[in-house]
Each structure stands twice: as structure tokens, then as C-alpha cells.
Amino acid sequence: MSYLFDSSTIFKAVKENAVEVLAGNFTLDLTRYELGNILWKEYTLNKRISREESKKLVKIIKDVLDLLETLTISCNEEEILGIADSLKITFYDASYVYQAKKNKIPLVTEDLELMNKAKPQIKTLELNNLI
């Protein structure tokens, strides 16, 4: 079975050295930007990692993203906006819901709020359900 991974799960898989579960599955084009933002927050705002760690992690994440097939939201913005409105979630999160629904694959996320709001439309899982 194939899965769609969001940025929260990809980051967790990297931190827990569980990236093998990602190989051959899917993510979105916006995930690269979300992961960059997570690293920026971890280093700059939260001071949880050092500058050197952030540099190493950005290289690891780049390699990890190459293990996944990247889906795009292009030309589906109206449908995604409708999902965002109906589920009361961000456009970013609605993009994952849209692609999971369109491709009939479960969304793997660590975002419990997204998971609960998306359940009426798609199957959702956490990384721990796969490893």
C-alpha cells in the first residue's frame, strides 16, 4: 500500500532514523518548504538544534525527499480551498487531504488536529502505525 506523508511525519522519521518507511511513497511539493521552516524554527526560534545540526539535517532532508514521489497541487486550488473551508483547516493541510482523497491513499501525519478533522474524508495514520 502507498501512503502520502506530510512534513510533520517526514521530520519525525528523520529524527527517529525511520526513513526507510518513506521510500517509494508520496509527499507534496510544498513539503520541502514546510520542512525548511521546521528546521528554521528548531534552530532559530526554539534553539533545540545547533547551526551545525541544522546544516546536516537540511542535507539529510534533501536526500530523504528524493525517496518520495512529489505530487503537486497545481490546477486544483479551487477544490483545495473548498476542503479548507469545509474542514476549517489551512490551505496547506487541505492540500494533503485533497491529494490523499484524489489518489485514494492514507495520509500519514503527526498533526492530531488535522488527523481528526480529515477522518470523515480520508484514512489517516501516524508514523508509529507503520513502524
Steps between C-alpha positions, in 0.01 A plus 500: 500500500612855424484793740508881485739645759475854632792704630436419867538129434801536273678708765414241766624217276831684456535564875418136584718357222196332340525642148480158334122507546482807275664344194278466197212695651367852446523854631409846368715764334431736790652251748852618417410852614322376811801291600729797446277702729508225765881505493504877520271493805702225670824694453409868502194530719503201734878448523444121512773429246832663419591672175716200408213260570266709286747487210531121532124457526428709192727270297337189647152636428599577141611137454189367675269701274667331203359169631146627452291577195392865511142593418399853407185695580513689174161561336310367805498814711122546493436145624764540770352829614162327527650227721674763714171681547289193571747344746616833649867423437781687328544492125828313558327225697211489255755436223602176670136400553422573136788289366432212741136498390579539129760220504304279743794466738523555876655819637774445755526797737602580856257792507217367718269789419540440127457128552171544684357758262598300189365162620153548347659533155816286505685234694768646728788337687801593710857390430482263799223309320749413224817418695 
